[in-house]
Amino acid sequence: MYIPRLMCTQHPDSTVKITAPEEVDEAVVSYLAYGCGEIMVDYEGKATPYSQPRDIVAKAVEMGIPLGERFFITPRIPNPRLEDFERSMLALEAVVLANSYSRRAADTEAVRWVILPMVEDYDTMVMVYKALDMKIRDLAELGAVKDRAKIQLIPLVEDASRQIHIVGFIKALFRAALHSGRVLEEMRVFLGISDSAVRHGHVASSLALVKALNEINDLNREGEFKIYPIIGMGSPPFRGGLNSPHLAPIEVVQYAGYETATIQSAVRYDISYSEYLKVRNTVENPPAPRRVEVENEWVEKASALYRDFIRPYLEKIAELSNVIPLTRDRVSWRVYGRTIDGADLRLPRAITYTATWYFSGLPPTFLDARFVAWAYKQGLLDEIIRALPAFIPEWKFDSMFYCRKRVEKILGGDLVRDVEQAFDILGIKPEIDSTYASLLQSADAQPHAIALARMRGFLG
């Protein structure tokens, strides 16, 4: 089975606004200029037209792009348990109709996979498979699609607590496919880091993902199943750093073992094309998977310390997020946001959340400061850095955007003391760019947020 290496997405992590109508041309450019083998048409929390997959097929056929061979459309639908049920069903309808059109226009089926986000149970996957099959059967009766068309679901697992137990969960997902009438020996599994980082912090989400990739590699060696991992990452360290021209070479080492990686908006629009090509070449040629040990206790401790650390500041972060622009046609995070265990508050989604912490003067990578101190006192810091070789480079990179005076002014001095203790432990001396610092000190509006993001090379 041919698996694309690069998946271009519609994440709103760039400073450039892309409207829904523009996303059709964007998809074709992603195939032609950015080298992506598949396009994620995103319906999760996003106001994407239901005609968009079909419209991309039409444009790609017009441009001579061989969809269904080495180029694919891979929609992400809303999870019907978490978002509006009708929107989920309409997105599935759009998927099947796109294949109906591509069969007539090019004698191929452009959609081979559908991403199901926030997968945390067996039953939801069974339900979506059954709904998908019903829609395929209805159109097959009209001769519009092949009656044996078998679009596969890609479960998106985006929580650290689930990822550290990934093998048992994957086996349950194979049983879910079997229960819905599919006998599968291969499966693509999407491992997300951004939402996991919002819930558990960067260290916990990174460690959990490294452990999941290790265990999937072991499972593949056993030979009963074949898993093709997809990793979803953006440009800032908090969201994985894989799209960063500064960090990609070390991130591909840290997360070795992936089959596919996302290429998000900021890396396409907020850096030069020559820099993009360096990132692309790095991500397309990862090293062999490495063998590292990650203890569940590290993940759980990092998560607990992160949540305790941020809890007093979440209301202020939610308020401050009003200055962060939406650069895609998203559903408001106040309708479809995120929650953290123990916090009775709806939070912005990962990109807005990340951008807001930068706007406060504190890159969110540093929210693990207390875990750094704990690991140092326990004599575990060297082991954790061996598991996360990108950890020190990430902190050094983000230290360019840390502004002590801004943090003290907006969030108070307690955060600063913890963060600067971690700097001392790690031997890092923050050196913020003077132009960035000057603008950040007086920033209070959306144009400031955009200008700062352009200096960083990403929104969030």
C-alpha positions as CSV (number, residue, x, y, z in Angstrom):
1,M,0.0,0.0,0.0
2,Y,1.4,3.4,-1.0
3,I,1.5,5.8,1.9
4,P,2.3,9.5,1.3
5,R,5.1,11.0,3.3
6,L,3.8,14.5,3.6
7,M,0.2,15.6,4.4
8,C,-0.6,19.3,3.8
9,T,-3.2,20.6,6.2
10,Q,-5.5,23.6,6.7
11,H,-4.3,24.5,10.2
12,P,-4.7,28.2,11.1
13,D,-1.1,28.5,12.4
14,S,0.1,31.1,9.9
15,T,-0.2,34.9,9.8
16,V,-1.7,34.6,6.3
17,K,-5.5,34.4,6.1
18,I,-6.7,31.7,3.8
19,T,-10.5,31.7,3.1
20,A,-12.5,28.5,2.4
21,P,-12.9,29.3,-1.3
22,E,-9.1,29.8,-1.6
23,E,-8.4,26.4,-0.1
24,V,-9.3,24.6,-3.4
25,D,-6.4,26.4,-5.2
26,E,-4.3,26.0,-2.1
27,A,-4.7,22.2,-2.3
28,V,-3.5,22.1,-5.9
29,V,-0.5,24.2,-5.0
30,S,0.2,21.9,-2.1
31,Y,0.5,19.0,-4.5
32,L,2.5,20.9,-7.1
33,A,4.8,23.2,-5.2
34,Y,5.0,21.8,-1.7
35,G,5.3,18.1,-2.6
36,C,2.5,16.8,-0.4
37,G,1.0,13.5,-1.4
38,E,-2.3,14.2,0.4
39,I,-4.4,17.1,1.5
40,M,-6.3,17.1,4.7
41,V,-9.6,18.8,4.1
42,D,-10.6,19.8,7.6
43,Y,-14.1,19.8,9.0
44,E,-13.2,19.5,12.7
45,G,-14.3,22.7,14.3
46,K,-14.0,24.4,10.9
47,A,-16.5,26.0,8.5
48,T,-15.4,24.1,5.4
49,P,-17.9,23.9,2.5
50,Y,-19.2,20.3,2.0
51,S,-18.4,20.8,-1.7
52,Q,-14.7,21.3,-1.1
53,P,-13.4,17.7,-1.6
54,R,-15.4,17.5,-4.9
55,D,-14.1,20.9,-6.0
56,I,-10.5,19.9,-5.3
57,V,-11.0,16.8,-7.4
58,A,-12.3,18.9,-10.3
59,K,-9.4,21.3,-10.0
60,A,-6.8,18.5,-9.7
61,V,-8.2,16.7,-12.7
62,E,-8.1,19.9,-14.7
63,M,-4.4,20.3,-13.8
64,G,-3.5,16.7,-14.7
65,I,-2.7,15.6,-11.1
66,P,-3.1,11.8,-10.8
67,L,-5.4,11.6,-7.8
68,G,-6.0,8.2,-6.4
69,E,-2.5,7.0,-7.4
70,R,0.1,9.1,-5.5
71,F,-2.0,12.0,-4.6
72,F,-5.0,11.8,-2.3
73,I,-7.7,13.9,-0.5
74,T,-7.9,12.8,3.2
75,P,-10.7,14.7,5.0
76,R,-10.8,15.1,8.8
77,I,-14.5,14.9,9.9
78,P,-16.0,16.1,13.2
79,N,-16.2,13.4,15.9
80,P,-19.9,12.8,16.1
81,R,-19.6,12.3,19.9
82,L,-18.0,15.6,20.5
83,E,-19.2,18.0,17.8
84,D,-22.4,18.4,15.9
85,F,-23.7,15.0,14.8
86,E,-25.2,16.3,11.6
87,R,-22.0,18.0,10.5
88,S,-20.2,14.7,10.9
89,M,-22.7,12.9,8.7
90,L,-22.6,15.7,6.1
91,A,-18.8,15.5,6.0
92,L,-19.1,11.8,5.3
93,E,-21.6,12.5,2.6
94,A,-19.0,15.0,1.1
95,V,-16.4,12.3,1.2
96,V,-18.5,9.7,-0.7
97,L,-19.7,12.3,-3.3
98,A,-16.1,13.3,-4.0
99,N,-15.3,9.7,-4.8
100,S,-18.4,9.5,-6.9
101,Y,-17.2,12.5,-8.9
102,S,-13.6,11.4,-9.2
103,R,-14.8,8.0,-10.5
104,R,-16.7,9.7,-13.3
105,A,-14.1,12.3,-14.1
106,A,-10.9,10.2,-13.8
107,D,-11.9,6.6,-13.2
108,T,-10.3,6.7,-9.8
109,E,-11.3,7.3,-6.2
110,A,-9.6,10.3,-4.7
111,V,-10.4,9.6,-1.1
112,R,-8.9,6.4,0.4
113,W,-8.8,7.5,4.1
114,V,-10.9,9.6,6.4
115,I,-9.4,11.0,9.7
116,L,-11.6,10.6,12.8
117,P,-10.3,13.0,15.5
118,M,-10.2,12.7,19.3
119,V,-10.7,8.9,19.2
120,E,-10.9,7.6,22.8
121,D,-13.3,4.7,22.5
122,Y,-14.1,1.7,20.4
123,D,-17.8,2.4,19.8
124,T,-17.4,5.8,18.0
125,M,-15.2,4.2,15.4
126,V,-17.7,1.4,14.8
127,M,-20.5,3.9,14.5
128,V,-18.6,6.0,11.9
129,Y,-17.6,3.0,9.9
130,K,-21.3,1.9,9.8
131,A,-22.4,5.4,8.7
132,L,-19.8,5.5,6.0
133,D,-20.8,2.1,4.7
134,M,-24.4,3.1,4.6
135,K,-23.6,6.1,2.4
136,I,-21.4,4.0,0.1
137,R,-24.1,1.4,-0.3
138,D,-26.7,4.1,-1.1
139,L,-24.6,5.6,-3.9
140,A,-23.4,2.1,-5.1
141,E,-27.1,1.3,-5.8
142,L,-27.1,4.3,-8.1
143,G,-23.9,3.2,-9.8
144,A,-22.1,6.3,-8.6
145,V,-19.3,4.5,-6.6
146,K,-17.9,1.0,-6.4
147,D,-20.0,-1.2,-4.3
148,R,-16.9,-2.7,-2.7
149,A,-15.3,0.7,-2.0
150,K,-13.7,0.4,1.4
151,I,-12.5,3.8,2.7
152,Q,-10.5,3.3,5.8
153,L,-10.7,5.4,8.9
154,I,-7.6,6.9,10.4
155,P,-8.0,7.2,14.2
156,L,-6.5,10.4,15.5
157,V,-5.2,9.7,19.0
158,E,-4.3,13.0,20.6
159,D,-4.0,12.5,24.3
160,A,-0.8,11.5,26.2
161,S,-2.7,9.2,28.6
162,R,-4.0,7.2,25.6
163,Q,-0.7,7.3,23.7
164,I,1.3,5.7,26.6
165,H,-1.0,2.7,26.2
166,I,-1.1,2.7,22.4
167,V,-0.6,-1.0,21.7
168,G,-3.7,-2.1,23.5
169,F,-5.7,0.7,22.0
170,I,-4.6,-0.1,18.5
171,K,-5.6,-3.7,18.9
172,A,-9.0,-2.5,20.1
173,L,-9.3,-0.4,16.9
174,F,-8.5,-3.4,14.7
175,R,-11.4,-5.2,16.5
176,A,-13.6,-2.1,15.9
177,A,-12.9,-2.4,12.2
178,L,-13.6,-6.1,12.2
179,H,-16.9,-5.5,14.1
180,S,-17.9,-3.2,11.2
181,G,-17.2,-5.8,8.6
182,R,-13.5,-5.0,7.7
183,V,-10.8,-7.5,8.1
184,L,-7.7,-5.3,8.2
185,E,-4.0,-6.2,8.5
186,E,-2.8,-2.6,8.0
187,M,-3.9,0.7,9.5
188,R,-2.8,4.3,9.5
189,V,-2.8,5.8,13.0
190,F,-2.6,9.5,13.5
191,L,-0.7,10.6,16.7
192,G,-1.4,14.3,17.6
193,I,0.8,16.4,19.9
194,S,-0.9,19.8,20.0
195,D,-4.1,19.0,21.9
196,S,-2.1,16.6,24.1
197,A,0.2,19.5,24.9
198,V,-2.7,21.8,25.9
199,R,-4.0,19.1,28.3
200,H,-0.7,17.8,29.6
201,G,2.1,20.1,28.8
202,H,4.9,19.8,26.2
203,V,7.2,17.4,28.1
204,A,4.3,14.9,28.8
205,S,3.0,15.1,25.2
206,S,6.5,14.7,23.7
207,L,7.4,11.7,26.0
208,A,4.1,10.0,25.3
209,L,4.5,10.4,21.5
210,V,8.1,9.0,21.6
211,K,6.9,6.1,23.6
212,A,4.0,5.5,21.3
213,L,6.3,5.5,18.2
214,N,8.6,3.0,19.9
215,E,5.8,0.6,20.8
216,I,4.3,0.8,17.3
217,N,7.7,0.0,15.9
218,D,7.9,-3.1,18.2
219,L,4.3,-4.1,17.2
220,N,5.3,-3.9,13.5
221,R,8.2,-6.2,14.1
222,E,6.0,-8.8,15.6
223,G,4.3,-9.1,12.2
224,E,0.6,-9.6,13.2
225,F,-0.3,-6.0,12.3
226,K,1.2,-3.3,10.1
227,I,0.8,0.3,11.5
228,Y,1.7,3.4,9.5
229,P,2.1,6.3,12.0
230,I,1.2,9.8,11.1
231,I,2.5,12.6,13.3
232,G,0.7,15.9,13.4
233,M,3.1,18.8,14.3
234,G,3.4,22.5,13.7
235,S,6.3,25.0,13.8
236,P,6.6,26.0,17.5
237,P,8.2,23.5,20.0
238,F,5.0,23.3,22.0
239,R,3.3,21.9,18.9
240,G,6.1,19.5,18.0
241,G,8.6,21.8,16.2
242,L,8.8,19.5,13.2
243,N,7.9,22.2,10.7
244,S,10.5,24.6,12.1
245,P,13.5,25.3,9.9
246,H,15.5,25.7,13.1
247,L,14.4,22.5,14.8
248,A,13.4,20.0,12.1
249,P,16.8,18.3,12.0
250,I,16.7,17.3,15.7
251,E,12.9,16.8,15.8
252,V,13.1,14.1,13.1
253,V,15.6,12.3,15.3
254,Q,13.3,12.6,18.4
255,Y,10.2,11.4,16.6
256,A,11.8,8.8,14.3
257,G,9.4,6.1,13.3
258,Y,6.7,8.1,11.6
259,E,5.5,7.2,8.1
260,T,3.7,10.5,7.4
261,A,4.1,14.0,8.8
262,T,1.9,17.0,8.5
263,I,3.1,20.1,6.7
264,Q,1.0,22.9,8.2
265,S,0.3,26.5,7.1
266,A,3.0,28.5,8.8
267,V,5.9,26.5,7.2
268,R,4.3,27.2,3.8
269,Y,3.5,30.9,4.3
270,D,5.6,32.4,7.0
271,I,9.1,31.4,5.9
272,S,10.8,31.6,2.5
273,Y,10.3,28.9,-0.1
274,S,14.0,28.0,0.1
275,E,13.7,27.5,3.9
276,Y,10.6,25.4,3.3
277,L,12.5,23.1,0.9
278,K,15.1,22.5,3.6
279,V,12.3,21.5,6.1
280,R,10.7,19.3,3.4
281,N,13.9,17.5,2.6
282,T,14.5,16.9,6.3
283,V,11.0,15.6,7.0
284,E,11.0,13.4,3.9
285,N,14.1,11.6,5.0
286,P,13.9,10.7,8.6
287,P,16.4,8.4,10.3
288,A,15.6,4.9,11.4
289,P,13.5,4.4,14.5
290,R,15.5,4.6,17.7
291,R,15.2,2.5,20.9
292,V,14.5,4.6,24.0
293,E,12.9,4.0,27.3
294,V,10.1,6.2,28.6
295,E,8.6,5.6,31.9
296,N,4.8,6.2,32.3
297,E,5.6,7.9,35.7
298,W,7.5,10.7,33.9
299,V,4.5,11.4,31.6
300,E,2.1,11.4,34.6
301,K,4.3,13.6,36.8
302,A,5.0,16.1,34.0
303,S,1.2,16.3,33.3
304,A,0.3,16.8,36.9
305,L,3.0,19.5,37.5
306,Y,2.0,21.3,34.3
307,R,-1.7,21.4,35.2
308,D,-0.9,22.7,38.7
309,F,1.4,25.3,37.2
310,I,-1.0,26.8,34.7
311,R,-4.3,26.6,36.6
312,P,-4.1,30.1,38.2
313,Y,-3.5,31.7,34.8
314,L,-6.0,30.1,32.6
315,E,-8.7,32.7,33.0
316,K,-6.2,35.4,32.0
317,I,-5.0,33.4,29.0
318,A,-8.6,32.9,27.8
319,E,-9.2,36.7,28.1
320,L,-5.9,37.6,26.4
321,S,-6.7,35.2,23.5
322,N,-9.1,37.7,22.1
323,V,-6.3,39.5,20.3
324,I,-5.2,36.3,18.4
325,P,-6.6,36.3,14.8
326,L,-8.4,33.4,13.2
327,T,-6.6,32.8,9.8
328,R,-9.0,30.1,8.7
329,D,-12.8,29.9,8.7
330,R,-13.0,28.2,12.1
331,V,-15.8,27.6,14.4
332,S,-15.1,29.7,17.5
333,W,-13.2,28.0,20.2
334,R,-15.9,29.2,22.6
335,V,-18.2,26.8,20.9
336,Y,-15.6,24.0,20.2
337,G,-12.7,24.6,22.5
338,R,-10.7,22.4,24.9
339,T,-10.8,21.6,28.6
340,I,-8.2,20.5,31.1
341,D,-8.8,18.1,33.9
342,G,-9.5,20.0,37.1
343,A,-10.2,23.4,35.4
344,D,-13.8,24.4,35.0
345,L,-13.1,26.6,32.0
346,R,-13.2,26.2,28.2
347,L,-9.8,27.0,26.6
348,P,-8.8,28.1,23.2
349,R,-7.7,25.4,20.8
350,A,-4.0,24.6,20.5
351,I,-2.9,27.2,18.0
352,T,-4.7,30.1,19.7
353,Y,-3.6,28.8,23.1
354,T,0.0,28.6,22.0
355,A,0.0,32.1,20.3
356,T,-1.6,33.6,23.4
357,W,1.2,32.4,25.7
358,Y,3.8,33.9,23.3
359,F,1.8,37.1,23.3
360,S,2.1,37.1,27.2
361,G,5.9,37.0,26.8
362,L,6.1,33.3,28.0
363,P,6.5,30.6,25.3
364,P,4.4,27.7,26.5
365,T,7.3,25.3,26.4
366,F,8.4,26.9,29.6
367,L,5.2,25.8,31.4
368,D,7.1,22.6,32.3
369,A,9.6,24.5,34.5
370,R,8.5,22.8,37.6
371,F,9.0,19.4,36.0
372,V,12.6,20.4,35.0
373,A,13.2,21.2,38.7
374,W,11.6,17.9,39.8
375,A,13.5,15.8,37.3
376,Y,16.8,17.5,38.3
377,K,16.2,16.8,42.0
378,Q,15.3,13.2,41.3
379,G,18.4,12.7,39.2
380,L,16.3,11.9,36.1
381,L,17.0,14.9,33.9
382,D,19.8,13.3,31.9
383,E,17.6,10.2,31.2
384,I,14.7,12.5,30.1
385,I,17.0,14.5,27.8
386,R,18.3,11.3,26.2
387,A,14.6,10.4,25.5
388,L,14.0,13.9,24.2
389,P,17.1,15.1,22.3
390,A,15.3,18.1,21.0
391,F,14.5,19.3,24.6
392,I,17.5,21.7,25.1
393,P,17.4,23.0,21.5
394,E,13.7,23.8,21.9
395,W,14.2,25.7,25.2
396,K,17.1,27.6,23.6
397,F,15.0,28.5,20.6
398,D,12.0,29.6,22.7
399,S,14.2,31.7,25.0
400,M,14.5,34.2,22.1
401,F,10.8,35.1,22.7
402,Y,10.8,35.2,26.5
403,C,10.3,38.6,28.0
404,R,10.5,38.7,31.8
405,K,9.1,42.2,32.2
406,R,6.1,41.4,30.1
407,V,5.4,38.2,32.0
408,E,5.6,39.9,35.4
409,K,3.3,42.7,34.2
410,I,0.6,40.4,32.8
411,L,0.9,37.2,34.9
412,G,3.0,38.0,37.9
413,G,6.4,37.1,39.4
414,D,5.7,33.5,40.5
415,L,5.9,32.2,36.9
416,V,9.2,34.0,36.4
417,R,10.9,32.5,39.4
418,D,10.1,29.0,38.4
419,V,11.0,29.5,34.7
420,E,14.3,31.2,35.5
421,Q,15.2,28.4,38.0
422,A,14.7,26.0,35.1
423,F,17.0,28.1,32.9
424,D,19.7,27.9,35.5
425,I,19.4,24.1,35.8
426,L,19.6,23.8,32.0
427,G,22.4,26.3,31.6
428,I,20.4,28.6,29.3
429,K,20.7,32.4,29.2
430,P,17.7,33.9,27.4
431,E,18.6,36.5,24.8
432,I,15.5,38.1,23.3
433,D,15.7,40.1,20.1
434,S,15.6,43.8,20.9
435,T,13.0,44.6,18.2
436,Y,10.8,41.8,19.2
437,A,11.0,42.8,22.9
438,S,10.3,46.4,22.2
439,L,7.1,45.5,20.2
440,L,6.0,42.9,22.8
441,Q,6.3,45.4,25.7
442,S,3.6,47.6,24.2
443,A,1.5,44.9,22.5
444,D,-2.2,45.0,23.2
445,A,-4.0,44.5,19.8
446,Q,-4.4,42.1,17.0
447,P,-1.9,43.9,14.6
448,H,0.7,43.5,17.3
449,A,0.0,39.8,17.6
450,I,0.4,39.4,13.8
451,A,3.6,41.4,13.7
452,L,5.2,39.4,16.5
453,A,4.1,36.1,14.8
454,R,5.7,37.2,11.6
455,M,9.0,37.7,13.5
456,R,8.7,34.2,15.0
457,G,7.8,32.6,11.7
458,F,4.4,31.2,13.0
459,L,1.3,32.3,14.7
460,G,0.9,29.5,17.2
